[in-house]
Every structure is written in structure tokens, then in C-alpha cells.
Amino acid sequence: MACNCGRTGRSTLVYRLVLPDGGTRDYLTRQEADAANRRAGGRGSITAVPK
């Protein structure tokens, strides 16, 4: 019998940066997404999405 180790049905959140040119990138933390957005000019939007 396989062990599910309590992770059944759980999803991980990632922070998706969507840039004005349509490019997207996923980050594990909000801070990483914020830093990438600043490097890209600060005009992108960040949303938390389940992965």
C-alpha cells in the first residue's frame, strides 16, 4: 500500500508575473516575483495561482 503522507488534494501556490508584452513567469515566492517585476520596469501584474 502506498503512503500518501498527508498530501492528498493539496496544491502549491506559485506567483505568476504577467508582463505587458504577454510574457509570463512563475516564482515560488512573492518577493521573487516583485523583484522580477521591478527589473522588468514595474508594469507587470502578479497573481497567486495553484500549481
Secondary structure, 3 states (H helix, E strand, C coil): CCCCCCCCCCCCEEEEEECCCCCEEEECCHHHHHHHHHHCCCCCEEEEEEC
